[in-house]
């Protein structure tokens, strides 16, 4: 992964955005020598958000199982039938 200074981002934003669109490779932006932000293309960002949502849903499901908040297949089917009418 490429690293750029925040001053480079300020001076060459258009060029960096163009490069990201083509390469789909994120750029780490540093400020005062420390990581500050990642610059990513829209498609990659949206895919990451989708993945995060899916993983959060799985985590909620696993927690529900641990806590015993489950229903039988028949009960789930009955509840779903109400929504699918």
N, C-alpha and C positions, 0 to 999 in steps of 0.2 A: 504494500500500500504506500502510496505517495504521501509525503508530508509537505505542507506549505505554511509560510508565515501569514499571519493575518494581514500584514501590509501587502503581501503578494495578492491576496484575495481582494483587497481594496483597489489595487492598481490594475489587476488583470481579471476581474470578475467574469467578463464576457468570454474571454478565452478559456478560463477554467471550466465554466459551465458547458462550453462547447466540447471540451475534452471529456468531461464526465458523460455527456450524452452519448458520445461515440464509444468510449471504453467501458462504461458502466462500472468503473472502479472508483470507490470512494476516495476522498482526499481528507486527510487529517489536518485540521487547521490548528496551528499553535499560536499562543499569545504569551509573550514574555518567557518563551522556552517551555511552556507547559501546554499539554493538550487542551484545546478549548471547544472544538466542535468537529463534527464530520460533515462533509459536503457530499451528498449523494444525489443521484438522479431520481426523478419522480417515480419511475417504474419500480426501482429497487426499494425506495421508501415504502410505497404502497404494498409491495409484496411482503416486506418485513412487518408491516402493521397487520396484514392478514395472518401471517404466521403467529404473531404475538397473540392475536385474538383467539386463534385456535388453541394455542398452548395454555392460555388462561382458562378457556373452557374445559380443557382436559384436567387442569389442576383443580378447578371447582368440582368437577365430577369425582375425582379421586378423593377430595376432602369429604364430599357427601357420602361416599361409600364408607370411608373411615368412621364417620359420625353416625352411620346407620340410617341415613336419610335416603332410603331406596324403596322402590315399590316392585311388585311382581310384574311379569310381562303382561299378564291379563289386565292388571290395574293400569299400567302405562298405556296399553292399547285402548282401554275404555276412556282414559283422559284425553288421548290424542283424537279419538273419534269426535269428541265435542268440538275440537278446533277445526276439524277437516270436513265438517258438514257443509 
